[in-house]
């Protein structure tokens, strides 16, 4: 990872603010206008403004702007805290709740809510019955459902049309759903706080943030996500580090977790906890996404089109640095694929024979596949990649599964992957 001097400077100040070793903050050759835009893009202004130090050599206008961001955030945070406390107290009367993401991090990492503003609150419930009771309580107090997202891992978000607060009610952490055994395990180890909510314990909290950090490399504040991953990792005790390794290894999340940890370590010199993962599409996208910000010469729309351009270049087997004029339909299709969050997820499946009109290109240990018929983009994991390579129409599904078992893949996982790829239309019957 080779970040710009602007990103390295921000990372250095973040590390100093959090008490991490980090890369020393340097002001040499920094574009301060872009620096501020990157801070705004990643919602880091209130945190840096809260922890301003006389030793920081920031230009006076930048220092003043950060301080202002913190003051403004304080007003919003005061309201958010009152509303969040009210809602959690009402929900705790019908079910035990576990807060996730920002709501979970504020009491662990931050000095105050103003350092980590949030308008959407994620809550985990153990059962769908508990979740539905909570939904009814929120609706009775004025919250209304947003647009439905088919197949998503939580119900449509509930938003208060007056105050703007949003609650997302979960019984799982991801789409596609994480294993029930994993959900059982992190629920058993949840931590009671003495307040009307619980949090995940530190190993499970880090596991969730490692997964979440790279889940949406277009819309999310990626620099803040990686900062929080590294910060959490640095706070684990030796026993918690071992519990974390066992947890993500047991449930086959080690590769994904290691990608987040190594990207965070590249910026903040925080613990990696695992050996370096093989290069993949995650690193490719993250290295580019982390530099995006809104400014006069590079608008948000341009950056989104640039993201689409990168994926099309990959699909055509070109270098991402080669100049390429793209038809509007390809830009639109690739951008929709990114917005649907298909790219950063591993697809556990493939199809005999391969669908004609599909194009694939290797990216590290993964394959990016573009289906010309559906205009969908998929990221295939190693098992799905192997199925794609073998699916030439000469083997039946059982024969293909048997061949994969001979190559060391679990027979049940192979059969399930084939079924899923057939269902997705990546393979043809």
N, C-alpha and C positions, 0 to 999 in steps of 0.2 A: 504494500500500500504506500503510495507516494502523495500524501496530501499537500495542498498548497500552503504557502507560508501563513495565509489568513487562518486556515483551519488549524494549523499547528499552534498558532498564537492563542486561539480560543481554547484549544485543548489544554495548553499550558496553564491558562488562567483558571479553567475549570478544575484542573488537578490541584492547584494551589488552594483554591477555595474549599475543596473537599478534604484537604490534608493528605492527598495522594502524592506519591513520588513524582510521577508524571514526567513529561518532557518539559524542560525549562521554557517558560513563556518568553518569547522573543518578539520585540516590536520592530525588528529590522525588516524593511521592505514591505511592511504590511499596508494593504489598501484599506484604510479605516472605514471608508464608506461601505465597502463590500463586507468588511468584518462585522459591522453593525447589522447589515442585512442578513448575514449568516446566523448571527445571534438571534435575530427576530424570527427567521425561518425555523429555527430549532427551539423556540420558546424558552431561551436561556437568560433573557434580560433580567427578569426579577431575581433569579438566583445570584447572578453575578453582582447585581446592584445591592443585594442584601449583604454580600460578603466583601464589599470593596475594602481594600487595604491601602493605607498610606504608602506602602512599599510598591504598589502596582504602578507601573510607569505608563499608564494610559493617558492619551491626550485629554485635556480638560473637558472638551465637548462630549467625548465618549463617556467619560466618567459621570458627567452630569446626566446624560441620557439614561445610563444604567440605573442611577439613583432614582430618577423619575419613574422608570419602569417598576421599580420595587415599590415605591409609594403608591402608584396606581394599582398595582397588584394587591396591595394590602386591603384596599376597599372592596375589591371583588372577592378576595379570599374570606373576608369577614362574613359576607352574605353566604358564600358557598358553605362555610363551616356550619353556620346556623341551619341552613336547609338540609345539609347532609346529615347532621346530628338528628334533626327532626325526623327525617325519613328512616334512618337506621333504627331509631328507637321504635318507630311504629312497626317496622318489619320484624324486629327482634321479638315482638310479642307473638308472632305466628311461626317463626322459623329461625334457625341459626344461620347467620350470614357470614360469608368470608369476603372481605373487600379485596380487590385486585388492583394491579397497576398503580396509578398515581396515588389513589386513596390508601393503598397499603404502604407505599414508599414514604409518604410524608412523615409519619411518626417514627420511621426507622432511619431515614437518611437526612431529612431536612430539619432545619431549626423551626420552621413555621410554614403554614399553608401558603403564604404569599410567595414563597420561593418556588412553588411547583403548582401553578394554576391549572385547573382542569374544570371543564364544563360537562364532561361525561364521566360517569362513575360506573365501574364494572363490579358486579356482585355475583358471587358463586353460591349456588344452593345445592344441597345434596340430592334432592329429588325434584321431579317435575311438579309434584303436588305442592311442595314448598314454594317453588318458583311461581306457580300459578296463583297461590294465595297472595304472594307479594305483589304480583302484577295487579290483582284486584284492588289492593290497598292503594297502590300508586294511582290507578285510574280513578278511584274514588276521591283522591285528593287533587285531581286536576291534570294529571299526566296523560298524554295521548300518544298512541303508537305512531311511529314513523313508517315509512314505506317498507314493505316486507322484502327481505332478501332471500330468495328460494334456497333451501338447503343450508342456511347459515347455522352456526353453532349456538346462537342465542336468538331469542325472540326479537321481533322488531323493537328497536330502542324506544323508550318511553320519554317524551319530552314535555316539560311544562311550558305551555305557550306564553305564559306571563314572565316567568323568571329565566327561561332558557336552559335550565338544568336538564341533563339527560341521564337516564339510568339504563344500563344494559344488564339483563338478567340471564345468567349462565347456569347450565348444569354440566358443561364441558368447556374446555379452554380453547379448542381449535376446530377448524373445518378443514379436512374431514376430522371426525371426533378422535381424540386421544383414547387409548385403551381404558376400559372401565377399571382394570386393575390399577392403572396409574392414578386414576381419579380417586379410587378407594384409598390408595396409599397416602396421597397428599391430604386427603380429608382427615385421615386418622392422625396425622402429625400436625394438624393445624394448631395455631397458637392463640390461646385466649388472651385478651388484652385488658380485661376489666371494664371495657367499654361495650356498647351495644353491637359489637362486631368482633370477628376473629380475623386473623391474617394467616397466610401460609407460613410454615416455618422457613428459616433462612435457606436451606437447600432447595426446597420446592419453589420458594419465591424466585431464586436465581434461575432455576430451570424454566419457569414460566417466562421470565424476562428474556432469557436467551432465545427462546422460541419466538416470542413476540417481537423482539428487536428487528428481525429481518423479515417479518411476515408481510409487510407492505412497504417495499423499497421506493415507492413513488410518493405516497401521501403522508407518511409518518415523519416525525422529527428524528431522523436517523442519528444525528450526532448526539442528541440527548438520550436516545435509546441506548446507544453504545456506552455513553458515559455512565448511565445508571447500571448497566451490566457490569462494567469494570468496577464501579464503586461497591456494588453488592459483593462481587467476588473478593474484593480486598478486605471485606469485613468478616468473611467466614473464618471460624476457628479451624484448626487442623482436623478436628473431629467432624465439623460440618463440611469441610472440603471432601472428606472421604465419603460422607453420606450423600453428598451431591454427585460424586462420581458414580457411586453404586446406583443411585436412583436413575440417572439418565442413561447409564449403560444397560441396566436391567430392562428398561423400556425402549431401548434402541433409539435414543435421542442424542447420543454422544457426538455424532458427527455434526448435527445441526447446532448443538450447544457449543461445540468447540469453534465453529465458525464465528459465532458472536463474540466469544471470549478472545479469540485471536485478533479480530478486528478492533475490539476495545483495547487490547494490550498494545496494538500498534500505535494507538493515539495517546494512551494514558499510562502505559507501562504497568498495567494491573495484572494480576495472576491469570495465567492461561489455563491451568488445571488439567489440560490434556495436551497430547502431542499435536503438532500442527496438522490441520486437515489438508487434504489435497486441494489444489486450486479448483474453483468451480464458478458457476454463474453468480453465486452470491457475492463473492469478492469483486467480480467484474462490475456488477451493478452498484454495489455499495461504494466503490471507489469513485464512481461518477456521481451518484446521487448525493453524496455528502457535500459536494461542491455547489449544489444548486441553491439559488436564492432569487428573489424577485428584485429586479432593478430595471432601469429604463432601457438598457440595451439587451437584457436577457429576461423577458417576461416569463411568468409561470407557464403560459401557453407554449412558448418556444421550448422551454425545458421539457415539457411533456412530449412534445413532438420529437425532441432530441432523444428521449428515452425510447420512443417508438422506432426511431432511426437505428439506434443501437441494436435492437432485437432483430430488425429486418436484416441488418448487415451480418449478424451472427447466422441467421437462417440461410443466407446466401453464401456462407463460408468466407466472407470478406473480413478484413481487418476492421475493427471498429474505428480506426483512424482514417480509413480510405474515404475520400469524398464520394458522395452518392446522392443523386437526386431521386427522391422516392415519390411514387404515385400517391395521391391523397388517400385512395382506398386502403393501401397498405398501412399508411400512417394511422388511419382511423381504426383499422382492424387490430394492429399491434397495440395501439394505445388502449383499446377496449380490453384486450387480453391482460394488459398490465393492471388496469383499473379493477378487473374482476379478481385480482390477486392470485391468478393461476401461476404466474411465473415463479414466485418464491416458494411455492409448495411442492413437495415431492409427490409425483403421481405414482401410485402403487398399482400399475397395471399395463397391458399391451394386447395384440390381436392377430389370429391366423386367418387369412394372410394380411400383410400390411395394407392399409388403405392406400389406393393409388392417389397421387396428387399431394401426398404428404412429403414434407422436406425435413431433414434432420441435420443437425450439426453438433459435433462433440464440444463440450465445454468442461474441461477438467474431467471429473468422474461422472458427469451427468451429460444428458443429451437434451437439447432444446428441439422440440418437434412442432412444426407448423402444419396444420391440416388445412389444405386449400379448399376443401369442401365446406367445412363448418366455419372456417376462418378463426379457429381457436388455436391458441399457443399453449403447449404443455411442456413441463420440465420433467423428464423421466429419470427416476433413480436407477441405481445399477441393475436391479432385478428387472424393471420395466425395459431398460435399455437392452438387456440380454434377450428378452422376449421379442422385442422389436427386431433385433438382428436375426433371430431364428425363424421368425414368422414369415416363411416364404410361400405358404399355401400347400406345402407337401406334407405337413404334420397336422394331425388332429389335435384338439385341445389336450386330451389325455396324454397323447404322445409327446406333445410339447412340454407338458408338466413333468413327464418322466425324464425327458432330456435335461431339463433344468435341475431336477433332483440329482442327476448324475454329475452335474457341474457344481454340486455342493449347496444348492439353494433348498430351503425347506419346502417339501412337497405341498403342504397346505397353503403356505404363503404364495407359492408359484401358481397354484390353481386359482386362488383368490385374485391374484394379480391379472391373470388371463381373463377371468370373468369381468373384472373391472375395466380392462382395456376394451373388451368387446362392448360393454355397456356404454363406454365413452365414445365408441365409434372409431377408435384409433386402429383397431383390428376389425376385419370383416368376417362374417360368418361364412 
